[in-house]
Amino acid sequence: MDRNYLRGADVVLLPGARTGRDPARSIKPGPRRLPAGVVAATQRERLLDGLVRTVAERGYQHATISDICRAAGVTRPVFYELFSGKEDAFLAAHRYGTGVVIRRMAEAYAAETDWCRGIRKSLGVMLQLLAGTPAFATMAVIEVEAVGPAGRWERAQLLTRFRTFFAEVPQLPGGVESREMVDAVVGGVYSVIYRRIDSGRTEQLMEILPVLTMFCLSPFLGPAEAAERLGVRDWPKRVADWSTTRD
């Protein structure tokens, strides 16, 4: 993976990448106080960071608004000026962070002229961003379920956004609907990522890039053609080695 690209892509940090109480982000009182809009935006960012880190550490059900405010260095009255409650703040963090991930993936995908390489590059960007911000990965992938119906709806909406990366898939034989296959593949990828994060191996997410790439391409091209177009001649051995050494 091109780390220079990822550094450029990560200019807009994922929620949870920074601590809300970082002294560099403090708001100085006095006559040179920042404009109200800038203050509110800074406090909102700090609260999103505080929420992500608190939820990742304690779980959504056990994270309180007081905990979130303490982690952000922001008062409860300010929290309620910006969010209606914990669920509202969680969904805001989830939408913002997943939006960043999708945009970075789309940029990587568009930079490739070949669909297969575009899939691999965009998957790699997603895995790298999640691996680099474990708190956000835990909050967005694992704890979203604990939010209840609103969280499940948010996740379902997110998964549909991945269809755009499969717009160029060839028509499947036998009357099989391509969209149904795409949704099955996206759900499978999500499940593998979920298990990796849930088992505490978020920082090793890049290890599953080869198998996820083949999993995305094989239903539409067949394993042999997918491997050829990716320039991977020993893919059966790689997948076999991966599956026997990692859960």
N, C-alpha and C positions, 0 to 999 in steps of 0.2 A: 504494500500500500504506500502511496506517495504521501509521506508525512508533511512535505511542504504544502501540498494541496490541503491537507486536513487542518494545518495551522491557519491557513487563509480562510478555510470554510468555517472555522470555529471562532471567528471574530465575535459573532453573536453567541455568547456562552449559553449553554443549557442551564436551566434552573437547577440549583444544587451544586454547580461547579465552584461557586464562591461561598464564603461564609457571610451571613448577613451582618455580623458584627465586626467585619474587617474595618480597622481604623481608617483605611483609605477611603471608605465609603460613608464616613460619618458626615452629618450635616452640621456645619458650623453656624451657631447663632450669631446675632449681632447685625450691625447696619449693612453688611455686605451679604446678607442672607440670600440664598439662591431664589429665583422666581418660584412662585407657588407650584406651577406645573412641573418644574424640574424636581422640586422636593417630593411631590406626590409620586412621580415616576420612579425616583430613587427608592422611596419607601416601599412601593409596590414590588420592585425588583428584589429588595431585601426580604420582604415577606415571602415571596415565592421561593427564594433560596432557603429561608428558614423553614418553610413548610416541607419542601422536598427533603431536607436533611432530617427533620424531626420525624416525618412519616417513614422514611427509610430506616431510621433507628428504632422507633417505637411501634410502628404499624399505624395504619390510618385510624383504627378504632380507639387506640390508646393515646394518640396524639391530641393534645388539647390546644385551644387557641392561645392560652397562656404560654404553653411550651413553644408554640410557633413564634409568638411575639418575642419571647425571651431569646430564641435563637436568632431572630432578625434584628434585635435591638430596636424594636418599634413598639409603641404602646398599644393597648387594646382599643382605645378610642380611634386611633388612626387605622387599625385593622378594619374596624367596622365602617369607617369612612370609605374604604376601598373595596371591601367584600361583604356580602351578606352573611357569610358564615364559613365554616371549615370546608364544606362541600364546594361552595362557590370558589374558594381560593384554590382547592385541589384541582378542580376542573380547569381553572385559568392556567395553572402551572402545567397541567397535562397538555392542554391545547397549544400553549406557547412552545413548550419543549418539543412536542412531536411535530409541530409545524417547522421548527428549525431542522429537525432530522429529515423530514420529507423534502424540504427545499435543498438541503445539501446533497441528498441522494439524487434529486432531479438534475442538479448541476453536473454531478459526476456522470449520470446516465447520458445527458445531452452531449457531453464532451467526447463520447465514443460513437463511431460511425456504425459499429456492428452491435446488433441487439444483444448477443451473448456476452460480449465484453462489457456492454453497458449494464447488464444485470449483475455481473460479477463486481464491477466497480461500485455500483450503487449499494449493493449488499455490504461491501467492504467498508464504505463510508458509514453506513448505519452501525455496523458492529463496532467500528473504531470509536465512534462518538459515544455509544452506550458503554463500552469498556472504559473509556476515559472519564465517565461521570457515573460511577456505580450507584450513587444515591438516587440520581434521576432514573436510572434503569430500574431500580427496585420499586421506586414510587410509581412509575408509569406503567410497568409491565406486571408487577406482582400485586401491588396494593390497590390498583384501580378496581379490582374485583370487590374489595371491601367497601367501596363507596356505595354499592347497591345498584339499583336500576339505572341511575344517571351515569355511573361509571361504566356499566356494561354497554349502554347506548353509545357512550363516547368511544369505547374500544371498537365497537362494531363500525362506527363511522370512520375511525382511523383505518381499519383494515380495508375498507372499500377504496381508500385513496391509493392503495398499492396497485390497484388494477391498471393505473396509467402506465406502469412499467412493463405491462404485458400487451400493450396495444398492437405490437407487431407479431404476435404469436401466429403460427400457421394454423389453418383450419384442421381440426381433428377428424379422423375417420370415424365411420360408424354412427354418424349423427350425434356424437358427443358434443355438448355445448362447451365452447371454449371458456366462457365466463364462469361456468360451474367448476371447470378444472382449475382456472386461475384462482378462484376463491378457496378451493381445496388446498392448492399449493401455498397460498398466502397463510392460511390457517396452520398448515404444517410447519412452515418456517417460524411462525409466531410461537408454536408449541415448543419447538426445539430451543428457541431463545429463552422462553419462559423457564424451562427446566434448568438451563445453564445458569441463569440468574438466581433462581430459587435455591440452587445447590451451593451458592456462594462463589461461583466461578465467573463472575462478570468480567473480570479483567482478562480472562482467557477466551473471550468471545471470538476473537479473530481466528482461533484454531478451527472453528466450524465453518469458515468461509468456503473451503473446497466442497464439502458435502452439501451445504446449502445451495451453492451455485449449481451443482449437478442436479439437485432435487428440483430446482426451478426450471431447468432447461429440458431435462430428460422426458417429461410427459409430452412435450411438444415436438421434440426433435429425435427422440430416441437416445439412449446413452452413448452409443458409438459416435453419432454425428455431433452431439453436444461436446464430447471430449475432443473430437477433431477440431471443431471450431474454436474451442478454448485453447488448443495447442497442448492438451494434457493427454499424453499417450499411455500413462500408467495409472489412469484413474481408478480401475477396479482395485488395484493394490492399495492406493491411497485411501479409498473409502473403506476397504476391509481393515486396514491398519487402524483407521480412525475409530471404526465401530467396535473393534476388539479391545481397544485401550481406553476408550472414554465412554461414559454412560450417556 
